[in-house]
Amino acid sequence: MRKRDEYGQFKQKSNEPREVRSIRLTNSTWEKLGEIAQTAGVTRADIIEAMFETNTSVQKFSKAEVKNLVEEILSDQEVTRTGKDRGSVKRGLEALLQKLPE
């Protein structure tokens, strides 16, 4: 899966060195992680790093942008089951907005 340099050694994926880590996961989580990685043509570690990078990049949205997204979500009748769940969805999204830094 990993690319090799001209000497046959694995190429570094970033300027930041990687360390060997140990984590405990259920077998089903490990298998699912492997399936996702295989489909993407990367390693399980790459998937975990991408999940973190994606999660932290969400914080780059301004609170105003998130408010606009909330309004867009609330107007989607598939999300709110034609308005039936609008109140609970709105309360949940408003709670999320309260947690966001300014």
Secondary structure, 3 states (H helix, E strand, C coil): CCCECCCCCECCCCCCCCCCCCCCCCHHHHHHHHHHHHHHCCCHHHHHHHHHHHHHHHHHCCHHHHHHHHHHHHHCCCCCCCCCCHHHHHHHHHHHHHHCCC
